[in-house]
């Protein structure tokens, strides 16, 4: 058997060619855990569920991700469900408690990818007002070469326009970029624009996907 010495980055010379140059990361539940119930410690879950249902929190939150303000949300809730205003205020005030910390293994993988010379970027659906809480909860978010925050742009995934903006701003070749996100809708939108994609279900699965693309990351950690 012929032995091939490693290349400059430590990859064996006979390893599969690396198919990507960049990784585009979603943040929520990929690098940092998010649980909106965390803002309501000590409250009856049924009370919180009623609030979420009455104000259609999923839509309300997505609108903040797309650039609307929490002040606008408060005004809307005050007009339609005034008894829920205090719960909305509590969500904003206690937002750091909704961030459950780094997703297991995520920071180690990000550091490994940086050491391998890959370009790393963030594409996150996040309110511009609340985004400053990301870094304290998950330092890996600060290890990106650049981050596109939806709330600052007035666009949010899965709108194709935000993927096109990321490709343009970061100078990405979609065919040589892996996008990972825990939302199937976002993955589908990215794939339609030609990005390589991985539906995130844990760091070990992402490591496996990267190895399949010729990126010599370590096994399960």
Protein Blocks (a to p, Z undefined) as FASTA:
>chain_A
ZZddddfkopafkbccdfbfbdcddfehplpccdfklmmghiafklmmmmmmmnommlmm
mmmmnopafklmmmmmmmmmmmlmmmmmmmmmmmmmmpgbjaehklmmmmmmmmnopacd
ddddddfklmmmmmmmommlmmpfbdcdfklnopacfbfklmmmmmmmnopafklcccdd
fbfklmmmmmmnopacdddebjklmmmmmmmnopacdddZZ
